[in-house]
Amino acid sequence: MCILSLLQKCFCFDFSPNFAGKSQKLRLYSPHNPIVSVKINKDMTRVALLVRVSTDKQDYHRQIQELTDHCISKMNWEVVKVFANKVSGAKKNEDRPEIMEMLSYIEHHHIDKVCVLEISRLGRNTLEALKIIELLNEHKVCLYIKNYNLETLDNEGRINPITSLITTILLEIGQMERNTIKERMNSGRDQYIARCRKEGIKMGRPATYRKSDETMREQYKKEISLLKQKMSLRNICAITGTSVATIRKLYKFAQ
């Protein structure tokens, strides 16, 4: 039995969604632009979406699409703004631009709810995530967690104590999972290093590894072009991001 089902059974409460709004109008959504503004209908509940992925290789457009469809089609809410970023959820709020922008937007605009797909999208640092929830509560903005259908405030803008309990538990579980993954990775790495040292296996790039001249010319076309223009190593490094040591190896191709 999941934690949510257990708590529901013990405390005998209901998480039925609060439907608001009288009419539904056309809304604008662009998957290519993570921050989207749409026309506001004052008769409808106005919501902002908060989405996050941890790395640049991941894509948050699935989260945006799923939340948008849910808010518009099922909840009859007006999506006013989307805040998205590719950043680790373990970082402090001050180091997450989408969080700071969302909090600033809420201070100057009327928003009823902030919607997330799951609590981990808010963050994986329990303390930082609870700070966000507290700031939302101060502005009477409800946090809606889609996968558990949880709302931190009731219809009258009062804090829901049961939801507060559950979100804290879920955040702690998320942080515990993250710490467990880190411990497993560190343990695996340490064991691999110990085994390689014991068996005399050399780690890292093979000593015989070397790129061919043709590969170097193809891979570092821009660097070679800048060298031909007599630009300094540091400037080339700043422009391309290629290390100075690598650029030095390209001198022979610039002559």
C-alpha positions in Angstrom: 0.0 0.0 0.0 1.4 3.4 -1.0 2.0 6.1 1.6 -0.8 8.3 0.2 -3.3 5.4 0.4 -2.2 4.5 3.9 -2.7 8.1 5.1 -6.0 8.4 3.4 -7.2 5.3 5.2 -5.8 6.4 8.6 -7.0 10.0 8.4 -10.2 9.5 6.4 -9.8 12.5 4.1 -10.5 13.1 0.4 -8.3 14.7 -2.2 -11.1 15.5 -4.7 -10.0 18.3 -7.1 -11.5 21.7 -6.8 -13.1 22.7 -10.1 -13.3 26.4 -10.9 -14.2 28.5 -13.8 -17.3 29.1 -15.9 -16.0 29.1 -19.4 -13.1 27.9 -21.4 -11.3 30.0 -24.0 -8.6 29.4 -26.5 -5.1 29.1 -24.9 -1.7 29.5 -26.4 1.1 27.0 -25.9 4.5 26.8 -27.5 6.7 23.7 -26.7 9.7 25.6 -28.1 9.4 28.5 -25.6 9.6 27.3 -21.9 8.1 30.6 -20.6 4.7 31.1 -22.2 2.1 33.8 -21.5 -1.6 33.5 -22.5 -4.7 35.6 -22.4 -6.2 35.6 -18.9 -9.9 34.9 -18.3 -10.9 36.4 -15.0 -13.7 33.9 -14.6 -11.3 31.0 -14.5 -8.7 29.7 -12.0 -5.3 31.1 -13.1 -2.4 28.7 -12.8 1.4 28.7 -13.5 3.3 25.5 -14.4 6.6 24.7 -12.9 8.7 22.1 -14.7 12.3 20.9 -14.2 14.7 18.3 -15.5 18.2 17.7 -14.0 20.5 17.6 -17.1 20.8 19.3 -20.5 20.2 15.9 -22.2 16.7 15.6 -20.7 13.6 17.3 -22.1 10.9 19.1 -20.1 8.4 19.5 -22.9 6.7 16.3 -22.0 6.0 17.7 -18.5 4.7 21.0 -20.0 2.4 19.2 -22.4 1.0 16.8 -19.8 0.3 19.5 -17.3 -1.2 21.8 -19.9 -3.6 19.1 -21.1 -4.5 18.2 -17.6 -5.2 21.8 -16.4 -7.1 22.9 -19.5 -9.1 19.7 -20.4 -9.7 18.1 -17.0 -9.6 21.0 -14.5 -10.8 23.8 -16.7 -8.0 26.1 -15.5 -6.3 28.9 -17.3 -2.6 28.4 -17.9 -1.0 31.8 -17.5 2.7 31.2 -17.3 5.2 28.3 -17.6 8.5 28.3 -15.7 11.0 25.7 -16.8 14.7 25.0 -16.3 17.4 22.3 -16.6 19.0 22.2 -13.2 19.6 19.9 -10.3 16.8 19.8 -7.8 19.4 19.7 -5.0 20.5 23.3 -5.6 19.5 26.2 -3.4 16.5 28.2 -4.6 18.8 31.2 -5.2 20.7 29.2 -7.8 17.5 28.2 -9.7 16.4 31.1 -12.0 13.0 29.5 -12.7 12.2 29.5 -9.0 13.3 33.1 -8.5 11.4 34.3 -11.6 8.3 32.4 -10.5 8.3 34.0 -7.0 8.9 37.4 -8.5 6.0 36.9 -10.9 3.6 35.8 -8.1 4.4 39.0 -6.2 3.3 41.2 -9.1 0.6 39.1 -10.7 -2.5 37.3 -9.5 -2.0 33.5 -9.6 -4.3 31.0 -7.9 -2.2 27.9 -8.2 1.3 26.6 -9.1 1.1 23.2 -10.7 3.9 20.5 -10.8 3.8 17.1 -12.2 5.3 15.5 -9.1 6.8 16.9 -5.8 10.4 16.1 -6.9 10.0 18.7 -9.7 9.8 21.3 -7.0 13.1 20.2 -5.7 15.0 17.3 -4.1 16.2 19.3 -1.1 13.5 19.1 1.5 14.4 22.4 3.2 14.5 24.4 0.0 11.3 22.9 -1.3 9.5 23.7 2.0 10.7 27.2 1.7 9.0 27.5 -1.7 5.8 26.1 -0.3 5.9 28.5 2.6 6.4 31.5 0.2 3.5 30.3 -1.9 1.3 30.0 1.2 2.2 33.6 2.3 0.8 34.8 -1.1 -2.2 32.5 -0.9 -1.1 30.6 -3.9 -1.9 26.9 -3.8 0.6 24.3 -4.9 -1.0 21.5 -6.9 0.8 18.2 -7.3 -0.7 16.3 -10.2 0.5 12.7 -9.7 -1.1 12.6 -6.2 -3.8 15.2 -6.8 -2.7 17.2 -3.7 -3.4 20.9 -3.0 -1.6 22.7 -0.2 -4.5 25.2 0.3 -8.2 24.6 0.6 -11.0 26.6 -1.1 -10.8 29.4 1.5 -7.0 29.8 1.2 -6.2 28.0 4.4 -3.3 25.6 4.8 -4.2 21.9 4.4 -2.4 20.2 7.3 -2.8 16.7 5.8 -1.2 17.8 2.5 1.6 19.5 4.4 2.3 16.3 6.2 2.3 14.2 3.0 4.4 16.7 1.0 7.1 16.7 3.7 7.1 12.9 3.7 7.4 12.7 -0.1 10.2 15.3 -0.1 12.1 13.3 2.5 11.7 10.1 0.5 12.9 11.9 -2.6 16.0 13.2 -0.8 16.6 9.8 0.7 16.5 8.2 -2.8 18.9 10.8 -4.1 21.4 10.1 -1.3 21.0 6.4 -1.8 21.8 6.7 -5.5 24.9 8.8 -4.7 26.1 6.2 -2.2 25.7 3.4 -4.7 27.6 5.3 -7.4 30.4 6.2 -5.0 30.6 2.6 -3.8 30.7 1.2 -7.3 33.4 3.7 -8.3 35.6 3.0 -5.3 35.3 -0.8 -5.8 36.2 -0.4 -9.5 39.3 1.7 -8.7 40.4 -0.7 -6.0 40.0 -3.7 -8.3 42.0 -1.9 -11.1 44.8 -1.1 -8.8 44.9 -4.6 -7.4 45.0 -6.2 -10.9 47.4 -3.5 -12.3 44.8 -2.2 -14.8 45.5 1.3 -16.1 42.5 3.5 -15.8 41.6 6.4 -18.1 42.4 7.0 -21.7 44.7 4.4 -23.3 48.3 5.5 -23.6 48.3 4.7 -27.3 45.2 6.8 -28.0 45.7 9.6 -30.4 43.4 11.4 -32.9 44.5 11.4 -36.6 45.4 14.7 -38.3 42.3 14.5 -40.4 40.1 14.1 -37.3 41.8 17.1 -35.6 41.3 19.3 -38.7 37.6 18.3 -38.9 36.9 18.6 -35.2 38.7 21.9 -34.6 38.0 23.9 -37.7 37.0 27.0 -35.8 40.1 26.9 -33.6 42.4 26.5 -36.6 40.7 29.4 -38.4 41.2 31.7 -35.3 44.8 30.7 -35.1 45.3 31.7 -38.7 43.9 35.1 -37.8 46.8 35.4 -35.2 44.4 35.4 -32.2 45.8 34.7 -28.8 45.4 31.3 -27.1 43.4 32.7 -24.2 41.0 34.5 -26.5 40.5 31.4 -28.6 39.9 29.4 -25.4 37.3 31.9 -24.2 35.5 31.9 -27.6 35.5 28.1 -28.3 35.8 26.6 -24.8 38.7 24.4 -26.0 41.6 24.1 -23.6 44.8 26.0 -24.2 46.8 22.7 -24.3 44.6 21.4 -27.1 44.9 24.6 -29.0 48.7 24.5 -28.9 48.5 21.1 -30.7 46.7 22.8 -33.5 49.5 25.2 -34.4 50.9 22.9 -37.1 47.5 23.0 -38.9 47.4 26.8 -38.9 50.7 27.3 -40.8 
